[in-house]
């Protein structure tokens, strides 16, 4: 078993808000962006293997974990700006950006807004690649979801619900692969500030019809950006068909679909996840930003879209 790595917790105030982040290791910088309702702890199973090769930076995004949870900008571009500012404060000019679920959307937005600061992108069970998403998340976007969540997170109900979800996960029944991770997020919702921030973030990216933010119209800009897509075959939060669609949108990308893995590959199969990330970074050169090439690409626009890449059903 890998040795335990305890990351160093640090905090910094940016725009008046406390931002918590954790660092470990040495080498090229790997910025790890967690999903909605999660925090840096989701990366800890893979941290021992990753920190042997990289300087790993794991922020708690605003509204999550130990970072402040104000009434503020929780948009995907807002998160990307926050990561730009955090790296600037840390004196880090460029990084390979790894994003899970909603964090994948932030990673794509970061690369779009700040290509000169992005060496590579790794999308892990990423949002922003189609409409489909778990029906529960669609329901939580509805107007009265805040009251329903407040009732569902009362101590007795919350403990029983989390225990049921964990039990179903252990049963190995179909469509239960992600219930353990969902139970952990459910437990965090007991805190009113966390719950309020969660709903604010969720309603910015999901409505009753599914995901409302996607990068499909801008994917052509990433043609020269080394990109890897990692997905779990058993993902019940965002279906694996989005991985295949993304691979077609980004013809030069690398696709890794992990069998017997759900929505959180770095928790379900941390050593395998770390292995593919290390190999991807070692086998690719960092992206170089050429303003004139970027301008030409914007002027040329995207190639004709093929219906085969759609993942909206």
Rosetta blueprint (number, residue, H / E / L):
1 X L
2 X L
3 X L
4 X L
5 X L
6 X L
7 X L
8 X E
9 X E
10 X E
11 X E
12 X E
13 X E
14 X E
15 X L
16 X L
17 X E
18 X E
19 X E
20 X E
21 X E
22 X E
23 X E
24 X E
25 X E
26 X L
27 X L
28 X E
29 X E
30 X E
31 X E
32 X E
33 X E
34 X L
35 X L
36 X L
37 X L
38 X L
39 X L
40 X H
41 X H
42 X H
43 X H
44 X H
45 X H
46 X H
47 X H
48 X H
49 X H
50 X H
51 X L
52 X L
53 X L
54 X E
55 X E
56 X E
57 X E
58 X E
59 X E
60 X L
61 X L
62 X L
63 X L
64 X L
65 X L
66 X L
67 X L
68 X L
69 X L
70 X L
71 X L
72 X L
73 X L
74 X L
75 X L
76 X H
77 X H
78 X H
79 X H
80 X H
81 X H
82 X H
83 X H
84 X H
85 X H
86 X H
87 X H
88 X H
89 X H
90 X L
91 X L
92 X L
93 X L
94 X L
95 X E
96 X E
97 X E
98 X E
99 X E
100 X E
101 X L
102 X H
103 X H
104 X H
105 X H
106 X H
107 X H
108 X H
109 X H
110 X H
111 X H
112 X H
113 X H
114 X L
115 X H
116 X H
117 X H
118 X E
119 X E
120 X E
121 X E
122 X E
123 X E
124 X E
125 X L
126 X L
127 X L
128 X L
129 X L
130 X L
131 X L
132 X L
133 X L
134 X L
135 X H
136 X H
137 X H
138 X H
139 X H
140 X L
141 X L
142 X L
143 X L
144 X L
145 X H
146 X H
147 X H
148 X H
149 X H
150 X H
151 X H
152 X H
153 X L
154 X L
155 X H
156 X H
157 X H
158 X H
159 X H
160 X H
161 X H
162 X H
163 X H
164 X H
165 X H
166 X H
167 X H
168 X H
169 X H
170 X H
171 X H
172 X L
173 X L
174 X L
175 X L
176 X L
177 X L
178 X L
179 X H
180 X H
181 X H
182 X H
183 X H
184 X H
185 X H
186 X H
187 X H
188 X H
189 X L
190 X L
191 X L
192 X H
193 X H
194 X H
195 X H
196 X H
197 X H
198 X H
199 X H
200 X H
201 X H
202 X H
203 X H
204 X H
205 X H
206 X E
207 X E
208 X L
209 X L
210 X E
211 X E
212 X L
213 X L
214 X L
215 X L
216 X H
217 X H
218 X H
219 X H
220 X H
221 X H
222 X H
223 X L
224 X L
225 X L
226 X L
227 X E
228 X E
229 X E
230 X E
231 X E
232 X E
233 X L
234 X L
235 X L
236 X L
237 X L
238 X L
239 X L
240 X L
241 X H
242 X H
243 X H
244 X H
245 X H
246 X H
247 X H
248 X H
249 X H
250 X L
251 X L
252 X L
253 X L
254 X E
255 X E
256 X E
257 X E
258 X E
259 X L
260 X L
261 X L
262 X L
263 X L
264 X L
265 X H
266 X H
267 X H
268 X H
269 X L
270 X H
271 X H
272 X H
273 X H
274 X H
275 X H
276 X H
277 X H
278 X H
279 X H
280 X H
281 X H
282 X H
283 X L
284 X L
285 X L
286 X L
287 X L
288 X L
289 X L
290 X L
291 X H
292 X H
293 X H
294 X H
295 X H
296 X H
297 X H
298 X H
299 X H
300 X H
301 X L
302 X L
303 X L
304 X L
305 X L
306 X L
307 X H
308 X H
309 X H
310 X L
311 X L
312 X L
313 X L
